[in-house]
Amino acid sequence: RRLPRRETQSHSRPLSTVSSHVPKSAVSVSLNSIADYPDIRTCECFDLHNELVPYGKAWAWQKELVRQKKASIQSDVDCPDTLIVLQHQPVYTMGTGSSEDYLNFDLKNAPFDVHRTERGGEVTYHGPGQLVMYPIINLRNHKMDLHWYLRSLEEVVLRALLSAFSIRASRLEGFTGVWAGDEKLAAIGIRVSQWIAYHGLALNVTADLTPFQWIIPCGIRNRGVGSIKGILGEASSSVNCGLGDAFVPSECGLLNIACDALIESFAEVFQLEVCRKPLTEAFLSGKLL
């Protein structure tokens, strides 16, 4: 039986589920159902975390991948989930119903490009030093529950922060995202069309947070924005990567560590075998095939 159309928005190796390391304050939603799959599925990963990709290009990639996955479903052909990890050139993005009241500038004189997208949520900023993760996944193969999906994306970030940096971040009741105290470290905004989810999450690693001052991030007043580098402070100039006495320089090193941790946590939470794929010219040009 074919499922009804649904469109909505809302704010490598197989790995076993790990929950004992996450503090109770960080986990308020049961994710036990993710371990119930009979088989571990494959997820193709395009890792561009050291690239500054224009927002419009990444947006086009996502929409083309969604189109392909819908076509596969119509033809009863199974296809793997897809994960894209990258950094963006400086840009502001707004959700479908975002209010311009949360912009501290005139759109005609915006400091960076502004894109109004079909995702949920209010305005946010993307730029260098921020890792953006775009899962394009078929929720029919996971759980057709948007609340579960949002909480699962939060769980990916929570586990990555704890495992890689010993940062015990948490959820904040009434808000979507991941927080360290009153500072938001990761923003989440998604779109789901016929149960194909896209858009995703953005984690501040070494980002310059100044551009957030020109907006009300995610429409949330009286709360700040933070980064991994800011939390680690001076210690971020040399980070122990779990390699004994090996240390990695701050900017590039933190991004590399955070990227690997996010991908590993994503595989763990969604019970997927993540396989990195080479970046072909066809993909980079937007043709994908």
C-alpha positions in Angstrom: 0.0 0.0 0.0 1.4 3.3 -1.0 1.7 5.9 1.8 -0.2 9.2 1.3 1.8 12.2 0.2 3.1 14.3 3.1 5.0 17.5 3.0 5.9 19.4 6.2 8.7 21.2 7.9 9.9 21.4 11.4 11.9 23.2 13.5 32.7 3.6 8.0 30.9 0.9 9.8 27.8 -0.2 11.7 27.9 1.0 15.2 26.0 -0.1 18.3 23.7 2.3 20.2 25.4 3.9 23.1 23.3 5.6 25.8 25.2 5.2 29.1 27.6 8.1 28.3 24.8 10.7 27.9 23.7 12.5 31.0 20.1 12.2 32.0 19.6 16.0 31.5 20.6 15.6 27.9 18.2 12.8 27.0 14.5 13.3 27.6 13.2 11.2 24.7 13.4 7.5 24.3 15.3 6.5 21.2 15.2 2.7 21.8 13.2 2.0 18.6 16.2 2.9 16.4 17.9 -0.4 17.5 14.9 -2.5 16.3 15.8 -2.7 12.6 16.5 -6.2 11.3 19.2 -5.1 9.0 21.7 -2.2 9.0 21.2 0.0 6.0 23.8 1.9 3.9 24.1 5.6 3.9 26.3 7.3 1.3 28.3 10.2 2.7 29.7 13.2 0.7 32.3 14.7 3.0 33.1 18.3 2.1 33.7 19.6 5.6 36.9 21.3 4.5 35.1 23.1 1.6 33.1 26.4 1.7 30.1 25.6 -0.5 27.7 28.3 -1.7 24.3 27.8 0.0 22.4 27.8 -3.3 24.5 24.9 -4.7 24.1 22.7 -1.6 20.3 23.5 -1.6 20.1 22.4 -5.2 22.0 19.2 -4.4 19.5 18.4 -1.7 16.4 19.0 -3.9 17.9 16.8 -6.6 18.6 14.0 -4.2 15.0 14.3 -2.9 13.7 14.1 -6.4 15.8 11.0 -7.1 14.7 9.2 -3.9 11.0 10.0 -4.7 11.5 8.5 -8.2 13.0 5.4 -6.7 10.1 5.0 -4.3 7.6 5.4 -7.2 9.5 2.6 -9.0 9.6 0.4 -5.9 13.4 0.6 -6.0 15.3 0.8 -2.7 18.0 3.5 -2.4 20.5 4.3 0.3 20.2 7.4 2.5 22.5 10.2 1.8 24.6 12.5 4.1 26.3 15.7 3.1 28.7 17.5 5.5 30.2 20.9 4.6 30.8 24.5 5.5 29.0 27.4 3.9 30.1 30.7 2.6 28.6 33.4 4.9 24.8 33.4 4.4 21.6 33.9 6.3 18.7 31.5 5.7 15.1 31.8 6.7 12.4 29.2 7.0 9.1 29.1 5.1 7.3 31.2 7.7 10.2 33.2 9.1 9.5 36.7 10.2 11.6 39.6 9.0 11.2 41.0 12.6 14.1 38.8 13.6 16.5 40.6 11.2 18.5 43.5 12.6 19.1 44.9 9.1 17.2 46.0 6.0 17.0 43.2 3.5 18.1 45.6 0.8 21.4 46.2 2.7 22.0 42.7 4.1 25.6 42.0 5.1 25.4 38.6 3.4 23.1 36.8 1.0 19.7 35.9 2.4 17.9 32.8 1.3 14.3 32.0 2.2 13.9 28.2 2.1 11.3 25.6 2.6 12.6 24.3 5.9 11.0 25.0 9.3 12.3 27.5 11.8 13.3 31.1 11.9 16.5 32.9 10.6 19.9 31.5 11.2 23.5 32.1 10.0 25.9 29.7 8.3 29.5 30.5 7.7 33.1 29.3 7.9 33.9 27.3 11.1 30.4 25.9 11.3 29.8 22.3 10.3 26.5 21.8 8.4 25.1 18.2 8.1 22.4 17.5 5.6 20.8 14.1 5.9 18.6 13.2 3.0 16.9 10.1 4.3 13.7 8.1 3.8 11.9 8.1 7.1 9.9 5.1 6.0 13.0 3.1 6.7 13.5 4.6 10.1 10.4 6.0 11.9 7.7 8.2 10.4 7.6 10.6 13.3 8.9 14.2 13.0 9.3 14.6 16.7 11.4 11.5 16.9 13.5 12.7 13.9 14.2 16.1 15.5 15.2 14.5 18.8 17.4 12.0 16.9 19.3 14.8 15.2 19.8 16.5 18.6 21.1 13.1 19.9 23.6 13.0 17.1 25.1 16.3 18.3 24.9 15.4 22.0 26.9 12.2 21.5 29.4 13.8 19.2 30.1 16.7 21.7 30.5 14.2 24.6 32.6 11.6 22.8 35.0 14.0 21.0 35.3 17.0 23.4 33.8 15.8 26.8 31.2 18.6 26.4 28.0 17.7 28.3 25.5 19.7 26.3 21.8 19.3 26.6 18.4 19.9 25.2 16.4 22.9 26.4 12.7 22.3 27.1 10.5 24.1 24.6 13.3 24.7 22.1 14.8 22.6 19.2 18.6 22.3 19.1 21.5 21.6 21.4 22.6 23.9 24.2 25.5 24.5 26.6 23.8 26.5 29.4 22.0 29.4 27.7 24.1 29.2 24.6 22.9 27.4 21.5 25.7 25.3 19.9 23.6 23.6 17.2 20.5 24.7 15.3 18.2 22.3 13.5 15.7 22.9 10.8 14.1 20.3 8.5 11.7 19.7 5.6 9.9 16.5 5.0 8.3 15.7 1.6 6.6 12.4 1.1 8.6 11.2 4.1 11.9 12.1 2.5 13.7 14.4 5.0 16.2 17.0 4.1 17.9 20.2 5.4 19.3 19.3 8.8 21.6 20.7 11.5 24.4 23.2 11.9 27.1 23.0 14.7 29.3 25.9 15.6 32.8 24.6 15.9 35.3 27.5 15.3 32.8 29.9 13.7 33.1 33.7 14.2 29.8 34.4 16.1 29.7 38.1 15.2 27.2 37.6 12.3 24.6 36.2 14.8 24.5 39.7 16.4 22.7 41.0 13.3 19.8 38.6 13.7 17.7 37.1 16.4 19.0 33.5 15.9 16.1 31.1 15.4 13.8 33.8 16.7 14.9 33.2 20.3 15.5 36.3 22.3 17.5 36.7 25.5 19.7 33.6 24.8 23.1 33.4 23.3 25.0 31.4 20.7 28.1 29.5 21.5 30.8 27.3 19.8 33.0 24.4 20.6 36.1 26.6 20.4 34.5 29.1 22.8 33.7 26.4 25.4 37.2 24.8 25.2 38.8 28.3 25.4 42.6 28.3 25.4 42.6 24.5 25.5 41.4 24.5 21.9 44.8 25.6 20.7 45.8 21.9 21.1 43.2 19.2 21.4 43.9 15.6 22.5 42.2 13.5 19.8 42.4 10.2 21.8 45.7 9.4 20.0 47.9 9.3 23.1 50.4 12.2 22.9 49.2 13.3 19.5 47.7 16.8 19.4 46.0 18.7 16.6 46.1 22.5 15.8 42.9 24.3 16.7 40.9 25.5 13.7 41.4 22.7 11.2 41.9 20.1 13.9 38.7 20.9 15.7 36.7 20.8 12.5 38.2 17.5 11.5 37.5 16.0 15.0 34.0 17.4 15.1 33.2 16.1 11.6 34.3 12.6 12.3 32.4 12.6 15.6 29.2 13.8 13.9 29.4 11.2 11.2 30.1 8.4 13.7 27.2 9.5 16.0 24.9 9.8 13.0 25.7 6.2 12.0 25.2 5.1 15.6 21.9 6.9 16.2 20.3 6.0 12.9 21.8 2.5 12.8 23.4 3.0 9.4 26.6 1.9 7.8 28.1 5.2 6.5 30.2 4.8 3.3 32.1 7.8 2.1 31.8 8.4 -1.6 34.3 10.2 -3.9 33.4 13.7 -5.0 32.9 13.4 -8.8 32.7 16.4 -11.1 29.1 15.4 -11.8 28.2 15.8 -8.2 30.1 19.0 -7.7 28.4 20.5 -10.8 25.0 19.7 -9.4 24.2 16.8 -11.8 24.8 14.1 -9.1 24.5 11.2 -11.6 
